[in-house]
Amino acid sequence: MSGSNANPEPELYQESLRPRFHFTARYWQDYRLNPRQHQEGWINDVNGLTYLDGEYHLFAQRWWSCWLHAVSTDLVHWKELSPAFGKDETFGGTQSGGAVIDHDNTSGLATGKTPVMVAFWSALDNNRQCISYSNDKGRTWTKYEKNPVLVHSCRDPRVFRYQDKWIMLLFGPEEEGVRHYTLFESRNLLQWEKLHSFPGFYECPDMFELSVEGSNETKWVVVNGDGRYSLGTFDGREFKPETELLIADYGRNFYATMTWGEGLPGVPRRRIQIAWMAYWDKVTTLDMPFNQQLSFPCDLSLRRTKDGVRLFREPIPELAKLYKTEHAFKGRDVPEGDADFFTGMHSEVFDAQVVFDLAHSKSRSFTLSVRGHYIAVNCEERRLNVLGCAYALPEGPDKLQLRILSDKLSIEVFVNGGQASFTNVALPVDAVAPLRLRVVGGSLRVVAASAHEIESMWV
């Protein structure tokens, strides 16, 4: 044992505040409480999400010291492997980026029948773009001997297949105070040609095509480092935005998003997003051997609204694999005052769904207490406030649906089927009940409410 703890080590993944269904990093040899940015147990930017032969791969930063690596067959049960690759004397740190599966061996890096996995990352100088590759499904890695494959400012290369070529989206350069994303193309992943730059975007890019539900139309989505996105068109050389940067998640802790998409089984063009729930030093007061966590994966879709086509985010249905006891709250008019939603539920880890009928309610406002954190609705002004983050409810429909994912250190809320979401860290506070309702100014009609307790993903 090393690090800064003299107390007996609790069993890995059984620590009292370890999130039960949100991914957190493990320690290997260096057990310590409150690890910091380069230490075992820390996690930040999501990197290189890929899928190969029934296995989802999740990579993430340990603050440019290395890429963490975990695998799953169902997106909810994860096994963290040894770090994939890390810093060296030539390139300094291994910063954020993406990864692809080179099924056609366009790179010539495959050594057998297994498709080669190629990871793109930036050197610490924010100028050299490099690759590492694996021929055994990510279990061992080699840094390309002819790195860098591209010299261009700045960092965070995201690579994807477009027809018969590869496209790289890179953050940088910054010119006269204006930040840009830049597009490149390649036939072999090793030589790159610049295509086009477009302004107004910062760090950790993502880019993908989605179908608009109920039509044959598609839109390209470019995601900013803070999770905001722009919709537009892409012809293989140039992205033309059709919207300003739009908000997908209104919470405080939603950064460095990335998606799984290429080669996924099941629904065509399925796109699954996950983010770093960035909360910096706050968790260091908890005396746990981990620091920071990732959001729960969400399916993305494009739907038409009165404001135009917008991105919706909903928790992936695979979460049901972790369901335990179900609780129900019968639909009824709840009088003014306090009420417990689920009197038999004592777990603070759950997935709850509640539908309110605002048109047939008399209340001026109501508040949900989730483990002592507050979700407030002003019925008269049609405003929602989730743990201090405000959102104006759109006019109509008259029913308000809230889905609440509560874990040890987080509360994620999804409004009206994912039209808006709130990703928030929620540190422990004293709470009388996991979910409690307070109604002000008249009765509130609850159409339906249910909750499932959630078992630990760590098995």
N, C-alpha and C positions, 0 to 999 in steps of 0.2 A: 504494500500500500504506500502511496505517496500523496502529495498535495497538502491540503490544509485542514484535515479532519482527524480528530483523535478518537471519535466515538465509533462504535461498531458499525460496519456498513450494513444497511438494510439490503434485502434481496433486490437485485436489479429488476426494475419495472414494477416493483411493489412498494415503492416509496409513497408516503402518505399523500403527497401533492402531485405525484406524477399524473398528467392527463391520461384519461382512460381510452379515448378514441381520437386523440390528436397526436400527430407524430412529434416526438421529442428525441434528441440525440442521447446516446449512451456513453458511458465512460468505458475504457478498455483496461489500461493499467493505472491510469492516474485518477484515482478516486479523490474528489475534492468537493466541498460545498461551494455553491455560488460560483461556478466556473465563469471565466471571462472570455473575451472574444477568440483567443487562439487556443483555448484549453479544451480538453476532452469534456463533452457534455454540452458544449455550445453549438447552436445552429442558427444560420441566417438564410441568405438568398436561396431560393429553389433553383436548381439547375437541371439541364439535360434529361427531361422526362421522356422515356421511351418505352416501347413494348416489343417483346420478342419471345416467341414460342411459349405463350401462356404466362409470361412473367412481366409484370409492370416494374420498371426501374425508376427509382427516385434518387436524385442526387441533390446535394445541398452544400452550401459553404460552411466551413469552419473558419470564417474570416480570412480568406485567401491562404490559410495554412494548408488546406487540403479540400478535396471534394469528398463529403460523406456519401455513403451509398447504401440503399436499402431496396429490398425486393418484396413483391407481394403477388399472389395469384388472384386476389379479389379486391384490392384497393382499400381494405380495412385492416387486415392482419399483415403486419410488416415485420420483416427480419432485417436488422441492420447488419451489413457485412463490414469487413475491414475497410477503412478509407481507400478510395480508388487510386488517387495519386495526389501528390502534394508539391510543396515549394522546393526549389533547388537553387544552386548558385548562379545558373545561367539566366533564368527568367524571373527569379524572385518568387513571388507567390503565384498560385493558380487561382485567378479571379473567376467571376461568374461567366456562364455561357450555356450553350445547348449541346444536344447530342442527336445523332441520327443512326439509323440502321442502314448500312450500305448493302442492300440486298443484291444488287447487280455487280458488286465489287468494282464500282467505277474508280475507286481510289487505288485498286491493286494491292490493298493492305491485307486482304483475307488470305489465310494460310490453309484453310480447309473448307468443309462444307458449311460450317456455321457462319452465317453472315457476320461481317465485322461491324462492331459498334465503334463509332467515331465521336469523340467528345471535343468540343471547341471551347477554349478558354483564353483569357487575356493574361499576358504577363503583367507583372506589378508596375511596369513603366507606362501602362495605359497606351501602348503604341504597337506592341507585337501580339498578333493573334496566332494561337498555337493549337495543336491537336494532340490528344492521346488516343490510343485505340486498343481494343480488346477483341481477341478471337475466341474467347471462352465465356461469352455471355456476361462479361463484366467482372469476372472473378479475378483476373490479372490484367494489368495495363502496361502499355509501352508508350513512352513519349516519342513522338515522331522525330527521327534523327535529323531531319532537314527543317525543323521549326526555326523561325515562324513561317506559316503558310501565307500570311498577309501582314504587311507593315502599314498600319493606318490607325489614326486616333479614332476611337478611344478604347472602348471595352464592351464586354457582355455580348459576344456574337451568338445570335440565334439563327440556326440553319434549318431549312426544310426543303423538301422535294417539290419542284414545280414542273410538270410535264417531263421533259427529258433532261432537265438540268437542276442544279442546286442553287438555292437562293440563301444569301446571308443578310440578316438585318443586324446592323451594328450601331450602338450608341456612339455618336461623335461624327464630325468634330463639333467644337463650340467656336463659333465665329462671331466676333464683335458682340459677345454676350448672349448670342442666340444659340440654343442647343438644337442639335439635329439627330435624326436617324439617317443612316446611309445604307443603301442596298448594293449588293455585289452578286455576281453570278459565277458559276463554275461548272465544268463538266466532270471533274474528277475529285473535288473536295480539296485539292492541293494547290491549284492555281486559281486566282480570283481576279475578276475584272469589275471595276466600279461601274454602277449603273446610274444611281440617282440619289439625291439627298432631299429630305423634307424637314422643315423646322418645327419646333415646338414640343419636342419629346425629350425625355430624360431617363437614362439608365434602364437596365433590365428589360429590353424589349421583348414582345411576343407578337406574332403575326400569323393569321390563319383565315381560312374561308369557311363561312357558315351559311346554311340554307335559311331562308326566311320562311317560318312555319306557314303552311297553307298555300304555298306558291312554288313556282319553279325558279324563283329568284334567289341569288346568292349575294352576299356582301363580304368584303374583306374587312377584317377587324385588326387594328393595330392597337396594342395595349401599352400604355405608359408605365413607368416604374412604379407609380403610386396606384396603379389599378384602373385609372381612367382610360377611356378607349375612344377611338375614332373609327367610324365606318366609312368605307370608300370602295374604290375599284383598283384592281391590279392586273396589268396586262403582261406580266413577266419581266417588265423593266421599270415601271414607274407606279408608285402608289399615289392615287389622287383622292384626297379626303373629301367626303361629302358632308361631314359634320364637324363641329368643334369637338374638343375633348369632353366626353360625357362621363358622368359618375355612375359606376356600377355598384360600388360598395361605399356606404356612408359612415362606416365605423372608423375608429382611430388606429386600428392595428392591421392594416392590409397593405402589404408592400411586396415588391419583387415577385410578381405572379408569374406562373408558367403553366402550360397546358400539355396534357397528353392528347394525341389526336391521330398521328400517322399509324396506320396498320392496326387500329383497335378492333377487337371482335364485336359482333352485335350490331347496334344501330349504325347505319351509314353516317359518316361525317360526325360521329360522336366527338365532342370536345370537352375535356375535363380539366378544370382549373383548380390550382392550389396556390397558396400564398404564404409568405413569411408573416407571422403575426408579430411584427416588430414592436417590442416594448423595452428594448435597450436594457437599462440597469435595474428596472423595477423588481424583477424576480430575484435579484441577488439578496434581497432581505429575507428570503424564504428558507434559507439553509437546506437547499436541495442539491443533488449532484448533477443537475441539468439547468440549462438557461435558454429561454426562448422556445417557441413551438411553431408548428405549421397549422394553417387553417384546415378545416375538413374539406375534402374534395367536393367540387360542385360541377354538375352538368351545366353547360352553357347552351343557350338557344337565342335565336333572333325572332322577335314577335312584333307585330304591328300594334302601335298604341296611337292615341290621339295626337301625340307629339311626333309620330313617325316610327320608324323601325328602331327598336331598342334591344339591348342585351339583357337577358334574364339569367339569374343564377339560382340553382336549386341543389340541395344536398343529393349526392348520388344515392340511388335506391339500395345499393349494396350495404348501406348502414343497417338495414333490417337484419343482416346476419348477426348483429350484436344485440338485438332486442332481447330483453328478459320480460319481466312482469309488465303487463299493460294495465293502465288505470283509465277510467272514464269519468267525465263530469257531464251529467245529463243536461241537455239544452233547457234553459229556463230563463225567466226574468229574475235577475239578481238585484235585490233591493239595495238602497244606499247603505254604505258601511263596509265592513271587512268580511271576506269570505275566503276559506281555503278551497283551492281548486280540487286537489286530490288528497283527501285526508289520510288515505292509506299509504301514500308515497313519502318515503323518508330519504330516498337517494337524491343526491345533488347532481347526479350524472344521468341525463335523460334527453329524450327527443319529444317535445310537446307541440301539439297543433291545436289552435283555438280559433274559432270563427265567431265574430261579433256582428250583430245586425244593428248598424248605426241608425238606419232609417226608422226602426221601430223601438228605439231606446229613448228614454227621457233624461238620461244622465248628461251632465255638462262635460264630465271628464271621468277617466278611470285610470288606475295605475296597477300594473302587474309588478309584484316584487319577486324577482328571481334570485334566490339565495341572498337576499338583501340588496340586490342591485335593481334599478327601476326602469321600467318601460311605461311611459306615460302617453295617454291619448287625450287630446283636447277635441271633443266631439264637435263643438260649435265652430272652432276654427279649422277643423280637419288637419290637425298637426300631430305628428308622432315624434316622441323623443326617446331614444334608446341609449341608456347609459350616458346621457349628456350629448348625444348626437341627434340633430334635428332633421326632420324630413316632412315635407308638405304632402299630405295624402292627395292623390289626384281625384278630381270630381268623378263620382260614380266609379265602380259600383258601390252600392250602399253597404255591402258586407266587407268587413275587414278580416283578412286571414293572417294570422301570425304563426310562424313556425319557429320554435326556440330550441337550439341545441346548447345544452348546458353541460360543461365539463369542469374539471377541478379548477382550472385557471382561465376559463373563457366562457363567453356567452355570444353565440351567433344567432342573429334574428333575420328571418326571411319574410318579406311582406308580399301578400297577394301572389303567391306562386313564383316568387323570385323577382318581381318587378323592381324591388330594392332589397338590399341586404346590409347588415351591420356586423362587421367582424370586430369584436372587442375583447381585449383581455379583461378578466374579472377576477381580481385577487380575492382571497377569502375574507369575508366579513361575517359578523354575527347575524344569524338568520333564524327566525322562528320556524319557518316552513320553506321547503324548496320553491314552492310557487303559491303566491297569495295575491288576492284581488282586493282592491279598494275602489268603491264606486262613490262618486260625488254628484249631488244634484238631481237624484231620481234614479229609477231602475235602469238596468243595463241588460239587454237581451243577448244571451249567449246561445248561439245556434248549436254548437257542438264543441267538445273539447276531449282530447285524449292525450295520453303520454305513455311512452315506453321507457322503462329503466334500461340502461345500456351497460352491458358487461365490458370488461376490459379487452382491448384489442391485443394485449400482450399475453400470449399463451405459450 
